[in-house]
Amino acid sequence: MKHINHIGIAVADLEDAIDTYERLLGRECYKRERVDQQQAAAAFFRAGESKVELLGATSADSVIAKFIDRKGEGVHHIAFEVDDIRAEMDRLRTDGFTILSEEPGRGADNKLVAFVHPRDNHGVLVELCQPIT
C-alpha cells in the first residue's frame, strides 16, 4: 500500500458537515459528487497529501444511513491507495483477510474501491482504492 488516500467520515447532514469542516480546516470543500452505487453523496477536503471525505446517505437504507443508525456519526473508514487493487485484494485474501466483494467497484473521486471487513482490522473498515486512469 502506498499511503493513506483519505479518511471517510459518515455524517447525518452533509451540508452542515461541509460548513463545519470548512471552518475547522480553514479551506473550502473542493469537490462534491454522488456515488449512486453506494447511495451516498461525498464532499472532499484536502489535508496535506491525504483527503477528508464526508459521506452523507442519499437513501434511508444505504450503508451510510445504517452505519449512522448503529454507531452515530464519525469515522467510517480509512482508505489506502494501491497500485494494483486486484493484486492487493488477492494478497489480503491469501493472508486471511475478508474482502467484502469479489471485484472492485467504482467509488467516489474516480477510483476503483474494495473494502476489507472491520473484524479483520480491529474494528476499522479499510478501503483499498486505485485511481482510474
C-alpha positions in Angstrom: 0.0 0.0 0.0 1.3 3.4 -1.0 -0.3 5.9 1.5 -3.5 7.0 3.2 -5.6 8.4 0.4 -8.4 9.6 2.7 -10.4 9.2 5.8 -14.1 8.7 5.3 -16.5 10.3 7.8 -20.2 9.4 7.9 -22.4 12.5 8.6 -26.1 12.8 9.1 -26.4 16.2 7.4 -23.8 16.7 4.6 -24.4 20.5 4.2 -24.0 21.1 7.9 -20.8 18.9 8.0 -19.3 20.8 5.0 -19.8 24.0 6.8 -18.2 22.6 9.9 -15.2 21.2 8.1 -14.7 24.4 6.1 -14.4 26.3 9.3 -12.3 23.6 11.0 -9.8 23.2 8.2 -9.9 26.8 7.1 -10.5 25.8 3.5 -13.4 25.2 1.1 -14.7 21.8 0.0 -13.0 21.3 -3.4 -15.3 18.6 -4.8 -18.7 17.1 -4.3 -20.3 14.1 -6.0 -22.9 11.4 -5.8 -21.9 7.8 -5.6 -25.1 6.1 -6.7 -23.6 2.6 -6.3 -23.3 3.2 -2.6 -26.3 5.5 -2.2 -24.1 8.3 -0.9 -23.1 11.8 -1.5 -19.5 12.8 -0.9 -17.6 16.0 -0.2 -13.8 16.3 -0.3 -11.3 18.4 1.5 -7.5 18.4 1.0 -5.5 17.7 4.1 -1.8 17.6 3.1 -1.2 14.6 0.9 -4.4 13.0 2.1 -8.1 14.0 2.0 -11.1 14.0 4.2 -14.2 12.6 2.6 -17.6 13.5 4.2 -20.2 10.9 3.4 -23.9 11.5 3.6 -26.7 9.0 2.8 -28.9 9.6 -0.2 -31.2 6.7 0.9 -32.5 5.6 4.2 -31.4 2.0 3.5 -27.9 2.9 2.4 -24.7 1.7 4.1 -24.0 5.2 5.4 -27.5 5.5 6.9 -27.3 2.1 8.5 -23.8 3.0 9.9 -25.1 6.2 11.5 -28.2 4.4 12.9 -25.9 1.8 14.5 -22.9 3.9 15.6 -23.7 7.5 15.1 -21.7 10.0 13.1 -17.9 9.6 12.9 -15.0 7.8 11.2 -16.5 5.3 8.7 -13.3 4.1 7.0 -9.6 4.7 6.3 -8.7 4.4 2.6 -5.2 3.3 1.4 -4.2 3.9 -2.2 -2.8 0.9 -4.0 -1.1 0.5 -7.4 -3.0 -2.7 -8.3 -6.2 -3.2 -6.5 -6.9 -6.8 -7.7 -3.4 -7.9 -6.7 -3.8 -6.3 -3.3 -7.2 -8.0 -2.9 -5.7 -11.3 -3.7 -2.7 -10.8 -1.4 -5.0 -9.9 1.5 -7.4 -12.8 0.8 -4.4 -15.2 0.8 -3.3 -13.7 4.1 -6.8 -14.4 5.7 -8.5 -11.1 5.4 -12.1 -10.9 4.4 -12.7 -8.7 1.3 -16.3 -7.6 1.1 -16.6 -8.0 -2.7 -15.3 -10.3 -5.4 -14.4 -7.4 -7.7 -13.6 -3.8 -7.0 -16.4 -1.3 -7.6 -16.5 2.2 -8.8 -16.2 4.7 -5.9 -16.0 8.4 -5.5 -13.2 10.6 -6.7 -12.7 8.4 -9.9 -11.4 5.4 -8.0 -11.8 1.6 -8.0 -12.6 0.6 -4.5 -12.8 -2.6 -2.4 -13.3 -2.9 1.4 -11.7 -5.1 4.0 -14.1 -6.3 6.8 -13.6 -4.4 10.0 -13.5 -7.5 12.2 -10.1 -8.3 10.5 -8.7 -4.8 11.3 -9.5 -4.3 15.0 -12.9 -2.7 14.2 -11.7 -0.4 11.4 -13.3 -0.7 7.9 -10.4 -0.4 5.4 -10.9 0.8 1.9 -8.4 -0.1 -0.9 -8.5 2.5 -3.7 -6.9 2.7 -7.1 -7.2 5.8 -9.4 -8.9 5.0 -12.6 -6.7 6.1 -15.5 
